[in-house]
């Protein structure tokens, strides 16, 4: 049986990279009527009314004793209104991004949505977060741990190689685990839950495998892609629908008068696996 040649991709999700047809990659596809009736997005912002393009002041609130006084209903251009909504979005994001260093990401990504016109986004902080997650995952479902177990078992020590059959075993090991996602409790407050949370597509490649008499060293590359965008389900879930943050985001992305484009978020990390001849479970 032939030996594997490296680099060798050993895993990829069914969901594809660069999928522009994903449900959360839509923009500008909804009318005011749909947003109000289907998604119940009526009270969207505390600063502006995105439907009438007017500024909201304390005096324009019906319950105010000064209702009808100065500053009520100041008309805005579409882009002035969007600017205020983006500023409010940044302000509200603070609750989900309390801890450094990853709390810096949400501000960067909101600005990228505002000005990037759908261009893909990458940042070293995302790469660092991914690598930290992979390396520090000590659970039984850790893909890194399961890959090591599979390598321990499948390496042909006599020929100092990994057979082509070993590829399917490595793939199976990953399928038995949990791919790195930012859905841990701490991710609700460190900025990663709101910027990434789940992920869309993952590719895992063994870049190199060095085997000597008693030890091996594998370099494993994770390539992960997510979408910074909202689909219908995101805004319809009971746990999210009353978050003003998501309502504003949804309006900016999906309302036909704004239509700011969502974008793909790319991150990657290379990690090392070391093992020995006597570590095989077989």
N, C-alpha and C positions, 0 to 999 in steps of 0.2 A: 504494500500500500504506500502510495507516494506521500512524501512529507509536505507539510504546509509551507508555503513561501510567504514571507512577510515584507511589507505590511499586509495584513489580512483582516478584512471586515468580518466580524463574527456575529454581529447582530444589528438589525434595524427594525424599527417599529413599522406596523402596517400603515400608520399615518405617515405621509410623505413630507420631506423637507420642501420648503418653498411652495406650499399649497395655497395659492391665491384664491381658491374657491371655497376655502373653509368658511363656516357660518359666521365666525367672529371677524372675518376680514371685509365684511360689507361696510359701505359708508354712503351716507346721503340717500338711503333707500326708503325712508319713512317720512310721511307727511305729518303735519300738526294733528290732524284728526286721528291718525293711527297712534301717535304717541300719547294722546290724551285718552282715547277710548280703549285701546288694546292694552297699553302699558300703564295707564293711570298716572302718567307723568304730567301732573297739573302744577303742583307747588314744587317747582324744580330748584330755584335759586332764591337766596335771601337778598341778592343784590340786583338782579335784573329779571325781567320777564322775557324769556327767549322767543316767545311767540309774537309779542307786540313790539319787541325791541325797545323797551323802555326801562329806565333805571328805577329801582325800588328804593325809596327813602323811607325813613320812619314816618314821614308825614303822608306817604301814599298808602300806608296800611289802613284798611277800613276801620280797624278798632282804635286807631289813633284819634285823640281829641282834636288834633290839628289836621285831620283828613281833609284834603282839598286845598291845603296851604301850599307855600312855596316848595319847589323841588319835585312836585308830584308829576310822575309820568314823563320825565325828561327823555326825549327821543334820542336813540342811538343808531349809528350805522351798524350793519351786520358785523363788521370787524371790531368795532368798539365793544359791542355786546359780547363777542367771542373772547376778546381780551379779558374782560371782567370775569367771564365764566372760567377761563383758564386760571386766573389768579385765585378765584374761589376754590377751584380744584386743588391747587397747590396748598392752600391754607388748610383744607379739610384733610389732605393726605397726611398731615402731621400725626394724626391719631394712629395711623397704621405704620409709622416709620419713626419710632422713638429712639432707636439704638444705632450707634455708629458701628461700622462704617457704611453699612448697606442702606441706611436711611437716606443717603444722598442720591440713591438711584431713582426714586420716584420723581423727584424734581427734574432730573435730567430727562426722564422718559416722557413726562408730561410736556416739557418744552419740545422734545423731539416730535411728539404728536402734533404740536401746534405749528412747528416750522419745518419738519422734515419731509412733508409731502409723501409719506409712505415708505421712505427709504429704510432699509434694514438697519438695525441698531445692535451694536456690540460695545462692551466696556470691560475693562480689566476687573472691575469690582464684581461683575457677573461671573467672570471666569474664576476669580478667587472664591466666590461663594459656592460655585459648583464643586471645585476641587475640595474645599473644606468639608462640604456635605458628604462627598464620596469617601474621603479618607476617614472621617470621624463617625461614619455610620457603623456602629458595632452590633446592630441587630442581626438576627438570624436571616433576615431577608436582604441583607446588604449584597449588592451585585459584586462588589469587590471581593468580599469574603467567599461568595459562591464560586467566583472565577478562580480564586486561589485553590479552593478545594478541587475544582475540576482539573486545573493544571497539574496539581500534585498527583492526581490519579491517572492522567492521560499522557504525560510525558514518557516518551520511549528513551530510557536512560542509556540503553546500549547503543542506540543510533544517534543519540543527542538530538532528538527532533520531536515534533508533534505530528502525528499522522492526520490525514485528511478526515478521518473518522472523529478525531479529536475536536474538529470544528463544530460538528453537530452536538457534541457533549458540552462544549462551552456555550453554545447557543441555548441549549436546554437549561443549563445552570442559570443563565440570565433570566430566562422565562420563569423560572421558579422563584426569582427574587422580586424586589420592588425597585424600579428605576428611580433615580434621584429626582425628587419633587420637593418643592418648598411649601409643604402643607403641615409642617410641625407646629406645635403650639407657639414656639418662640417666633415663628415666621409671621404671626399675626401682628407683631410689634417691631420687627427689625427691618421692615421695608421690602422683604423678599416675598411675603405673602401677597402683597398688593401689586407688585411689579411682575412677578412670575407665577407663583402658586403652583398650578399644575403645569405640565409641559406637553407640547404637541408631538414632536418627533425626536427620536434618539438614535444615533448610530454609535456603535462601539467597535473599535478596531485595535487589534494587537499590532503595534508599530514594529516591535522587534522582540525576539526571544533568544536570549543567550543561555546556553546550557553547557556546563562543564561536568566534571566527573561526579560531583555531589550536590551542586547547587544550580539554580536557574534564576534568571532575572528577566521579567517581562515588562515592557512599557505598553500601557494600555491607554488609548485615547478615547475620551467621551466627547461626542459632538451633540449638542442639545439645542433644539429650537422651540421657542414659544411664540405666541401671538399676543401683542399688546392691543387687544380689542375686545369688544363685548358682543355676544350674540343674544338672541331673544331669551334664551334660558337664563342667562346671567342676570338679567334684570327682572325676570319673572319669579325667581326663587324667593320664597317668603323671607329667608334669612338675610337677603340682600336688598329687597325691593324698597325698603324704607331708608336705606343709606343715601343721603343727599349726594355724597361723593359719586356713587355709581350712576345716579340719575343725571347729573351734570355731564359725566363722561359719555353716557349713552346719547344724550342730546347732541353733544358736540360731534360725535362720530356718525350718528345715524340720521339726524334731522337733515332734510334735504337742503335747508337754507344755510347749514354750516358744512357738513360733509368733510370733516377733518379725517384724514386717512389713518387707519390702524397700521401697525407695522410688525414685522417679524423680528424677534429678539434672538440673537445668536450668542451662544456661550460654548466654551470648550475647555477641557482640562486633560492633562496627561498625568497619569499616576503610575507608580512602580509597584510591582508584585515580586516579592522574593520568596523562594521556597527551596526545599531540600529533598533529597532522594528518599529519606526516611519519614517524610511527612505525609506520604500517600495513605489514604484510608483503606486502600485495597490490601 
